[in-house]
Amino acid sequence: MSEEASKRAQEEADTPDLECQSDDSSDEGDASGDTEMDFLRSLFSRTLGLSPGEKVLDELTLDGVARYILSGKNIICMVGAGISTSAGIPDFRSPGTGLYANLQKYNLPYPEAIFQIDYFKKHPEPFFALARELYPGQFKPTVCHYFMRMLKDKGLLTRCYSQNIDTLERVAGLEGEDLIEAHGTFHTSHCVSFLCRKEYSMDWMFGTTCVRLILSFYCLLQDFPRCDLLIIMGTSLQVQPFASLVSRVSNSCPRLLINMEKTGQSEFGMGLFSFGGGMDFDSDKAYRDVAHLSTCDDGCMALAELLGWKEELEQMVKREHALIDSKDAKKKDKEASQNSKSTGAEARKSDKTE
């Protein structure tokens, strides 16, 4: 070997293996990054109280939820417009059929304005025109409404938190203490004037210009920490602060979503650290959230069947709907009789004048 070749061989032997060093350094960097991320997860979890809780469902299915319910639990229901669509009341966001897709006749600046108090104070007419279309008494509660009534009758329902103003929860048999009507209700109304605030009945509400918005923070603070099972039905979980209530239960509390599509999943920032109050149905870290994709009525009937309550629920719906039909028939007969008497009185008065 020449002196020059020998020198080159010696230099190569003395030169560090940069490729190997780079791989080792990369591995060390990755390990360091993982350690830092683990540290941040732990820090944020401890600080914000977001550590994963204990898994209490034996499986993340509707069957698992049913077995859990049968052990006797404190249940909160969070419901939206989707529980009333089978009664004939449109939801808000379904393309083509939702309420927001069919408000053109009111000439609103944007669909949500019809429910905003500032717009209402200046232009109350659209809200009251819509209110007449949705006025209570024209619709019957659904299977879903009566399922919640059954939870109440069996001593399992802590409270129902509803976004709906149609009062169908009340018609189904839930009473004032059973309900938080988060977006208001037709059941009672208050004048929006700060100096007035007078309360008006539902009968007075029909054809006037007052609206009520209610949220009982006391019940919220009392109910959610004690909740053993949160059932969320018929809501997109897009409207705040209602949507954030899913994170108010303890980290061990199972959450069942009955809806046409999955919703309420973790925001990016929370998901990045693998914790948070958002729903987690599909990740390898999922431990408490269950999604049953169906109509609310079908989902409640399926759950009732697993609980052994299906026949009881079907009989309740049939019985209660028959009672509503009977009351409606009596009311119409009474109104017809009053109209007949009024017409007769007017005719006699006219004869006398002639």
Secondary structure by P-SEA (a helix, b strand, c coil): ccaaaaaaaaaaaaccaaaaaaaaaaaaaaaaaaaaaaaaaaaaaaaacccccccccccccaaaaaaaaaaccbbbbbbcccccccccccccccccccccccccccccccccccccaaaaaacaaaaaaaaaaaccccccccaaaaaaaaaaaacccccccccccccccccccccccccccccccccbbbcccccccccccccccccbbbbbbbbcaaaaaaccccccbbbbccccccccccccccccccccbbbbbbcccccccccaaaaaacccccccccccccccbbbbbccaaaaaaaaaaaaccaaaaaaaaaaaaaaaaaaaaaaaaaaaaaaaaaaaaaaaaaaaac
